[in-house]
Amino acid sequence: MESETRTGKVKFYNEQKGFGFITVEADNRDYFVHATGLLDRITKDDHVQFTLIENEKGLKAINVKKINS
């Protein structure tokens, strides 16, 4: 199940391990992001747009791309 597009800020991203977390500023929740869900290269504090999907471990960010803030 896909949800609406959201925006947030990269809280943490480890390029070597291929995962991190994005914080949605509107509700201050953190969402998992994996390298397979990236459209752009991201680093800490980047502003991003993404879609959430639900998997067996919970909500996960996909189609993550950087946006200008």
MODELLER restraints for C-alpha pairs under 7 A, 6 or more apart:
rsr = mdl.restraints
at = mdl.atoms
rsr.add(forms.Gaussian(group=physical.xy_distance, feature=features.Distance(at['CA:1:A'], at['CA:53:A']), mean=5.77, stdev=0.5))
rsr.add(forms.Gaussian(group=physical.xy_distance, feature=features.Distance(at['CA:1:A'], at['CA:54:A']), mean=6.17, stdev=0.5))
rsr.add(forms.Gaussian(group=physical.xy_distance, feature=features.Distance(at['CA:2:A'], at['CA:51:A']), mean=6.98, stdev=0.5))
rsr.add(forms.Gaussian(group=physical.xy_distance, feature=features.Distance(at['CA:2:A'], at['CA:52:A']), mean=5.96, stdev=0.5))
rsr.add(forms.Gaussian(group=physical.xy_distance, feature=features.Distance(at['CA:2:A'], at['CA:53:A']), mean=4.73, stdev=0.5))
rsr.add(forms.Gaussian(group=physical.xy_distance, feature=features.Distance(at['CA:3:A'], at['CA:51:A']), mean=6.29, stdev=0.5))
rsr.add(forms.Gaussian(group=physical.xy_distance, feature=features.Distance(at['CA:3:A'], at['CA:52:A']), mean=5.53, stdev=0.5))
rsr.add(forms.Gaussian(group=physical.xy_distance, feature=features.Distance(at['CA:3:A'], at['CA:53:A']), mean=6.44, stdev=0.5))
rsr.add(forms.Gaussian(group=physical.xy_distance, feature=features.Distance(at['CA:4:A'], at['CA:51:A']), mean=6.13, stdev=0.5))
rsr.add(forms.Gaussian(group=physical.xy_distance, feature=features.Distance(at['CA:5:A'], at['CA:49:A']), mean=6.81, stdev=0.5))
rsr.add(forms.Gaussian(group=physical.xy_distance, feature=features.Distance(at['CA:5:A'], at['CA:50:A']), mean=5.53, stdev=0.5))
rsr.add(forms.Gaussian(group=physical.xy_distance, feature=features.Distance(at['CA:5:A'], at['CA:51:A']), mean=4.66, stdev=0.5))
rsr.add(forms.Gaussian(group=physical.xy_distance, feature=features.Distance(at['CA:6:A'], at['CA:49:A']), mean=5.65, stdev=0.5))
rsr.add(forms.Gaussian(group=physical.xy_distance, feature=features.Distance(at['CA:6:A'], at['CA:50:A']), mean=5.43, stdev=0.5))
rsr.add(forms.Gaussian(group=physical.xy_distance, feature=features.Distance(at['CA:6:A'], at['CA:51:A']), mean=6.11, stdev=0.5))
rsr.add(forms.Gaussian(group=physical.xy_distance, feature=features.Distance(at['CA:7:A'], at['CA:24:A']), mean=6.28, stdev=0.5))
rsr.add(forms.Gaussian(group=physical.xy_distance, feature=features.Distance(at['CA:7:A'], at['CA:48:A']), mean=5.60, stdev=0.5))
rsr.add(forms.Gaussian(group=physical.xy_distance, feature=features.Distance(at['CA:7:A'], at['CA:49:A']), mean=4.36, stdev=0.5))
rsr.add(forms.Gaussian(group=physical.xy_distance, feature=features.Distance(at['CA:7:A'], at['CA:50:A']), mean=6.29, stdev=0.5))
rsr.add(forms.Gaussian(group=physical.xy_distance, feature=features.Distance(at['CA:8:A'], at['CA:22:A']), mean=6.17, stdev=0.5))
rsr.add(forms.Gaussian(group=physical.xy_distance, feature=features.Distance(at['CA:8:A'], at['CA:23:A']), mean=5.36, stdev=0.5))
rsr.add(forms.Gaussian(group=physical.xy_distance, feature=features.Distance(at['CA:8:A'], at['CA:24:A']), mean=4.25, stdev=0.5))
rsr.add(forms.Gaussian(group=physical.xy_distance, feature=features.Distance(at['CA:8:A'], at['CA:25:A']), mean=5.76, stdev=0.5))
rsr.add(forms.Gaussian(group=physical.xy_distance, feature=features.Distance(at['CA:8:A'], at['CA:47:A']), mean=5.77, stdev=0.5))
rsr.add(forms.Gaussian(group=physical.xy_distance, feature=features.Distance(at['CA:8:A'], at['CA:48:A']), mean=5.48, stdev=0.5))
rsr.add(forms.Gaussian(group=physical.xy_distance, feature=features.Distance(at['CA:8:A'], at['CA:49:A']), mean=6.53, stdev=0.5))
rsr.add(forms.Gaussian(group=physical.xy_distance, feature=features.Distance(at['CA:9:A'], at['CA:22:A']), mean=5.52, stdev=0.5))
rsr.add(forms.Gaussian(group=physical.xy_distance, feature=features.Distance(at['CA:9:A'], at['CA:23:A']), mean=5.32, stdev=0.5))
rsr.add(forms.Gaussian(group=physical.xy_distance, feature=features.Distance(at['CA:9:A'], at['CA:24:A']), mean=6.55, stdev=0.5))
rsr.add(forms.Gaussian(group=physical.xy_distance, feature=features.Distance(at['CA:9:A'], at['CA:45:A']), mean=5.60, stdev=0.5))
rsr.add(forms.Gaussian(group=physical.xy_distance, feature=features.Distance(at['CA:9:A'], at['CA:46:A']), mean=5.57, stdev=0.5))
rsr.add(forms.Gaussian(group=physical.xy_distance, feature=features.Distance(at['CA:9:A'], at['CA:47:A']), mean=4.51, stdev=0.5))
rsr.add(forms.Gaussian(group=physical.xy_distance, feature=features.Distance(at['CA:9:A'], at['CA:48:A']), mean=5.94, stdev=0.5))
rsr.add(forms.Gaussian(group=physical.xy_distance, feature=features.Distance(at['CA:10:A'], at['CA:21:A']), mean=6.19, stdev=0.5))
rsr.add(forms.Gaussian(group=physical.xy_distance, feature=features.Distance(at['CA:10:A'], at['CA:22:A']), mean=4.39, stdev=0.5))
rsr.add(forms.Gaussian(group=physical.xy_distance, feature=features.Distance(at['CA:10:A'], at['CA:23:A']), mean=6.25, stdev=0.5))
rsr.add(forms.Gaussian(group=physical.xy_distance, feature=features.Distance(at['CA:10:A'], at['CA:43:A']), mean=6.68, stdev=0.5))
rsr.add(forms.Gaussian(group=physical.xy_distance, feature=features.Distance(at['CA:10:A'], at['CA:44:A']), mean=5.04, stdev=0.5))
rsr.add(forms.Gaussian(group=physical.xy_distance, feature=features.Distance(at['CA:10:A'], at['CA:45:A']), mean=4.94, stdev=0.5))
rsr.add(forms.Gaussian(group=physical.xy_distance, feature=features.Distance(at['CA:10:A'], at['CA:46:A']), mean=5.36, stdev=0.5))
rsr.add(forms.Gaussian(group=physical.xy_distance, feature=features.Distance(at['CA:10:A'], at['CA:47:A']), mean=6.51, stdev=0.5))
rsr.add(forms.Gaussian(group=physical.xy_distance, feature=features.Distance(at['CA:11:A'], at['CA:21:A']), mean=5.56, stdev=0.5))
rsr.add(forms.Gaussian(group=physical.xy_distance, feature=features.Distance(at['CA:11:A'], at['CA:22:A']), mean=5.27, stdev=0.5))
rsr.add(forms.Gaussian(group=physical.xy_distance, feature=features.Distance(at['CA:11:A'], at['CA:23:A']), mean=5.97, stdev=0.5))
rsr.add(forms.Gaussian(group=physical.xy_distance, feature=features.Distance(at['CA:11:A'], at['CA:44:A']), mean=5.65, stdev=0.5))
rsr.add(forms.Gaussian(group=physical.xy_distance, feature=features.Distance(at['CA:11:A'], at['CA:45:A']), mean=6.17, stdev=0.5))
rsr.add(forms.Gaussian(group=physical.xy_distance, feature=features.Distance(at['CA:12:A'], at['CA:20:A']), mean=5.12, stdev=0.5))
rsr.add(forms.Gaussian(group=physical.xy_distance, feature=features.Distance(at['CA:12:A'], at['CA:21:A']), mean=5.35, stdev=0.5))
rsr.add(forms.Gaussian(group=physical.xy_distance, feature=features.Distance(at['CA:12:A'], at['CA:44:A']), mean=5.25, stdev=0.5))
rsr.add(forms.Gaussian(group=physical.xy_distance, feature=features.Distance(at['CA:13:A'], at['CA:19:A']), mean=5.77, stdev=0.5))
rsr.add(forms.Gaussian(group=physical.xy_distance, feature=features.Distance(at['CA:13:A'], at['CA:20:A']), mean=3.98, stdev=0.5))
rsr.add(forms.Gaussian(group=physical.xy_distance, feature=features.Distance(at['CA:13:A'], at['CA:21:A']), mean=6.42, stdev=0.5))
rsr.add(forms.Gaussian(group=physical.xy_distance, feature=features.Distance(at['CA:13:A'], at['CA:43:A']), mean=5.97, stdev=0.5))
rsr.add(forms.Gaussian(group=physical.xy_distance, feature=features.Distance(at['CA:13:A'], at['CA:44:A']), mean=6.13, stdev=0.5))
rsr.add(forms.Gaussian(group=physical.xy_distance, feature=features.Distance(at['CA:14:A'], at['CA:20:A']), mean=5.99, stdev=0.5))
rsr.add(forms.Gaussian(group=physical.xy_distance, feature=features.Distance(at['CA:18:A'], at['CA:34:A']), mean=5.83, stdev=0.5))
rsr.add(forms.Gaussian(group=physical.xy_distance, feature=features.Distance(at['CA:18:A'], at['CA:35:A']), mean=4.84, stdev=0.5))
rsr.add(forms.Gaussian(group=physical.xy_distance, feature=features.Distance(at['CA:19:A'], at['CA:33:A']), mean=5.58, stdev=0.5))
rsr.add(forms.Gaussian(group=physical.xy_distance, feature=features.Distance(at['CA:19:A'], at['CA:34:A']), mean=4.32, stdev=0.5))
rsr.add(forms.Gaussian(group=physical.xy_distance, feature=features.Distance(at['CA:19:A'], at['CA:35:A']), mean=5.77, stdev=0.5))
rsr.add(forms.Gaussian(group=physical.xy_distance, feature=features.Distance(at['CA:20:A'], at['CA:32:A']), mean=5.97, stdev=0.5))
rsr.add(forms.Gaussian(group=physical.xy_distance, feature=features.Distance(at['CA:20:A'], at['CA:33:A']), mean=5.29, stdev=0.5))
rsr.add(forms.Gaussian(group=physical.xy_distance, feature=features.Distance(at['CA:20:A'], at['CA:34:A']), mean=6.58, stdev=0.5))
rsr.add(forms.Gaussian(group=physical.xy_distance, feature=features.Distance(at['CA:21:A'], at['CA:30:A']), mean=6.02, stdev=0.5))
rsr.add(forms.Gaussian(group=physical.xy_distance, feature=features.Distance(at['CA:21:A'], at['CA:31:A']), mean=5.32, stdev=0.5))
rsr.add(forms.Gaussian(group=physical.xy_distance, feature=features.Distance(at['CA:21:A'], at['CA:32:A']), mean=4.63, stdev=0.5))
rsr.add(forms.Gaussian(group=physical.xy_distance, feature=features.Distance(at['CA:21:A'], at['CA:33:A']), mean=5.55, stdev=0.5))
rsr.add(forms.Gaussian(group=physical.xy_distance, feature=features.Distance(at['CA:22:A'], at['CA:30:A']), mean=5.42, stdev=0.5))
rsr.add(forms.Gaussian(group=physical.xy_distance, feature=features.Distance(at['CA:22:A'], at['CA:31:A']), mean=5.22, stdev=0.5))
rsr.add(forms.Gaussian(group=physical.xy_distance, feature=features.Distance(at['CA:22:A'], at['CA:32:A']), mean=6.59, stdev=0.5))
rsr.add(forms.Gaussian(group=physical.xy_distance, feature=features.Distance(at['CA:22:A'], at['CA:33:A']), mean=6.98, stdev=0.5))
rsr.add(forms.Gaussian(group=physical.xy_distance, feature=features.Distance(at['CA:23:A'], at['CA:29:A']), mean=5.50, stdev=0.5))
rsr.add(forms.Gaussian(group=physical.xy_distance, feature=features.Distance(at['CA:23:A'], at['CA:30:A']), mean=4.35, stdev=0.5))
rsr.add(forms.Gaussian(group=physical.xy_distance, feature=features.Distance(at['CA:23:A'], at['CA:31:A']), mean=6.39, stdev=0.5))
rsr.add(forms.Gaussian(group=physical.xy_distance, feature=features.Distance(at['CA:24:A'], at['CA:30:A']), mean=6.43, stdev=0.5))
rsr.add(forms.Gaussian(group=physical.xy_distance, feature=features.Distance(at['CA:31:A'], at['CA:59:A']), mean=6.59, stdev=0.5))
rsr.add(forms.Gaussian(group=physical.xy_distance, feature=features.Distance(at['CA:31:A'], at['CA:60:A']), mean=5.91, stdev=0.5))
rsr.add(forms.Gaussian(group=physical.xy_distance, feature=features.Distance(at['CA:31:A'], at['CA:61:A']), mean=6.35, stdev=0.5))
rsr.add(forms.Gaussian(group=physical.xy_distance, feature=features.Distance(at['CA:32:A'], at['CA:60:A']), mean=5.03, stdev=0.5))
rsr.add(forms.Gaussian(group=physical.xy_distance, feature=features.Distance(at['CA:32:A'], at['CA:61:A']), mean=6.06, stdev=0.5))
rsr.add(forms.Gaussian(group=physical.xy_distance, feature=features.Distance(at['CA:33:A'], at['CA:60:A']), mean=5.85, stdev=0.5))
rsr.add(forms.Gaussian(group=physical.xy_distance, feature=features.Distance(at['CA:33:A'], at['CA:61:A']), mean=4.99, stdev=0.5))
rsr.add(forms.Gaussian(group=physical.xy_distance, feature=features.Distance(at['CA:33:A'], at['CA:62:A']), mean=6.89, stdev=0.5))
rsr.add(forms.Gaussian(group=physical.xy_distance, feature=features.Distance(at['CA:37:A'], at['CA:61:A']), mean=6.66, stdev=0.5))
rsr.add(forms.Gaussian(group=physical.xy_distance, feature=features.Distance(at['CA:37:A'], at['CA:62:A']), mean=4.17, stdev=0.5))
rsr.add(forms.Gaussian(group=physical.xy_distance, feature=features.Distance(at['CA:37:A'], at['CA:63:A']), mean=5.34, stdev=0.5))
rsr.add(forms.Gaussian(group=physical.xy_distance, feature=features.Distance(at['CA:37:A'], at['CA:64:A']), mean=6.16, stdev=0.5))
rsr.add(forms.Gaussian(group=physical.xy_distance, feature=features.Distance(at['CA:38:A'], at['CA:62:A']), mean=6.47, stdev=0.5))
rsr.add(forms.Gaussian(group=physical.xy_distance, feature=features.Distance(at['CA:38:A'], at['CA:63:A']), mean=5.62, stdev=0.5))
rsr.add(forms.Gaussian(group=physical.xy_distance, feature=features.Distance(at['CA:38:A'], at['CA:64:A']), mean=4.74, stdev=0.5))
rsr.add(forms.Gaussian(group=physical.xy_distance, feature=features.Distance(at['CA:38:A'], at['CA:65:A']), mean=6.59, stdev=0.5))
rsr.add(forms.Gaussian(group=physical.xy_distance, feature=features.Distance(at['CA:39:A'], at['CA:63:A']), mean=5.73, stdev=0.5))
rsr.add(forms.Gaussian(group=physical.xy_distance, feature=features.Distance(at['CA:39:A'], at['CA:64:A']), mean=5.46, stdev=0.5))
rsr.add(forms.Gaussian(group=physical.xy_distance, feature=features.Distance(at['CA:39:A'], at['CA:65:A']), mean=5.24, stdev=0.5))
rsr.add(forms.Gaussian(group=physical.xy_distance, feature=features.Distance(at['CA:40:A'], at['CA:64:A']), mean=6.82, stdev=0.5))
rsr.add(forms.Gaussian(group=physical.xy_distance, feature=features.Distance(at['CA:40:A'], at['CA:65:A']), mean=5.09, stdev=0.5))
rsr.add(forms.Gaussian(group=physical.xy_distance, feature=features.Distance(at['CA:40:A'], at['CA:66:A']), mean=6.35, stdev=0.5))
rsr.add(forms.Gaussian(group=physical.xy_distance, feature=features.Distance(at['CA:46:A'], at['CA:66:A']), mean=6.68, stdev=0.5))
rsr.add(forms.Gaussian(group=physical.xy_distance, feature=features.Distance(at['CA:47:A'], at['CA:66:A']), mean=5.85, stdev=0.5))
rsr.add(forms.Gaussian(group=physical.xy_distance, feature=features.Distance(at['CA:47:A'], at['CA:67:A']), mean=5.66, stdev=0.5))
rsr.add(forms.Gaussian(group=physical.xy_distance, feature=features.Distance(at['CA:47:A'], at['CA:68:A']), mean=6.80, stdev=0.5))
rsr.add(forms.Gaussian(group=physical.xy_distance, feature=features.Distance(at['CA:47:A'], at['CA:69:A']), mean=6.49, stdev=0.5))
rsr.add(forms.Gaussian(group=physical.xy_distance, feature=features.Distance(at['CA:48:A'], at['CA:64:A']), mean=6.41, stdev=0.5))
rsr.add(forms.Gaussian(group=physical.xy_distance, feature=features.Distance(at['CA:48:A'], at['CA:65:A']), mean=5.40, stdev=0.5))
rsr.add(forms.Gaussian(group=physical.xy_distance, feature=features.Distance(at['CA:48:A'], at['CA:66:A']), mean=4.33, stdev=0.5))
rsr.add(forms.Gaussian(group=physical.xy_distance, feature=features.Distance(at['CA:48:A'], at['CA:67:A']), mean=5.23, stdev=0.5))
rsr.add(forms.Gaussian(group=physical.xy_distance, feature=features.Distance(at['CA:49:A'], at['CA:64:A']), mean=5.71, stdev=0.5))
rsr.add(forms.Gaussian(group=physical.xy_distance, feature=features.Distance(at['CA:49:A'], at['CA:65:A']), mean=5.48, stdev=0.5))
rsr.add(forms.Gaussian(group=physical.xy_distance, feature=features.Distance(at['CA:49:A'], at['CA:66:A']), mean=6.37, stdev=0.5))
rsr.add(forms.Gaussian(group=physical.xy_distance, feature=features.Distance(at['CA:49:A'], at['CA:67:A']), mean=6.51, stdev=0.5))
rsr.add(forms.Gaussian(group=physical.xy_distance, feature=features.Distance(at['CA:50:A'], at['CA:61:A']), mean=6.05, stdev=0.5))
rsr.add(forms.Gaussian(group=physical.xy_distance, feature=features.Distance(at['CA:50:A'], at['CA:62:A']), mean=5.84, stdev=0.5))
rsr.add(forms.Gaussian(group=physical.xy_distance, feature=features.Distance(at['CA:50:A'], at['CA:63:A']), mean=5.34, stdev=0.5))
rsr.add(forms.Gaussian(group=physical.xy_distance, feature=features.Distance(at['CA:50:A'], at['CA:64:A']), mean=4.44, stdev=0.5))
rsr.add(forms.Gaussian(group=physical.xy_distance, feature=features.Distance(at['CA:50:A'], at['CA:65:A']), mean=6.57, stdev=0.5))
rsr.add(forms.Gaussian(group=physical.xy_distance, feature=features.Distance(at['CA:51:A'], at['CA:61:A']), mean=5.62, stdev=0.5))
rsr.add(forms.Gaussian(group=physical.xy_distance, feature=features.Distance(at['CA:51:A'], at['CA:62:A']), mean=5.33, stdev=0.5))
rsr.add(forms.Gaussian(group=physical.xy_distance, feature=features.Distance(at['CA:51:A'], at['CA:63:A']), mean=6.09, stdev=0.5))
rsr.add(forms.Gaussian(group=physical.xy_distance, feature=features.Distance(at['CA:52:A'], at['CA:59:A']), mean=6.15, stdev=0.5))
rsr.add(forms.Gaussian(group=physical.xy_distance, feature=features.Distance(at['CA:52:A'], at['CA:60:A']), mean=5.44, stdev=0.5))
rsr.add(forms.Gaussian(group=physical.xy_distance, feature=features.Distance(at['CA:52:A'], at['CA:61:A']), mean=4.64, stdev=0.5))
rsr.add(forms.Gaussian(group=physical.xy_distance, feature=features.Distance(at['CA:52:A'], at['CA:62:A']), mean=6.13, stdev=0.5))
rsr.add(forms.Gaussian(group=physical.xy_distance, feature=features.Distance(at['CA:53:A'], at['CA:59:A']), mean=5.54, stdev=0.5))
rsr.add(forms.Gaussian(group=physical.xy_distance, feature=features.Distance(at['CA:53:A'], at['CA:60:A']), mean=5.43, stdev=0.5))
rsr.add(forms.Gaussian(group=physical.xy_distance, feature=features.Distance(at['CA:53:A'], at['CA:61:A']), mean=6.52, stdev=0.5))
rsr.add(forms.Gaussian(group=physical.xy_distance, feature=features.Distance(at['CA:54:A'], at['CA:60:A']), mean=6.17, stdev=0.5))
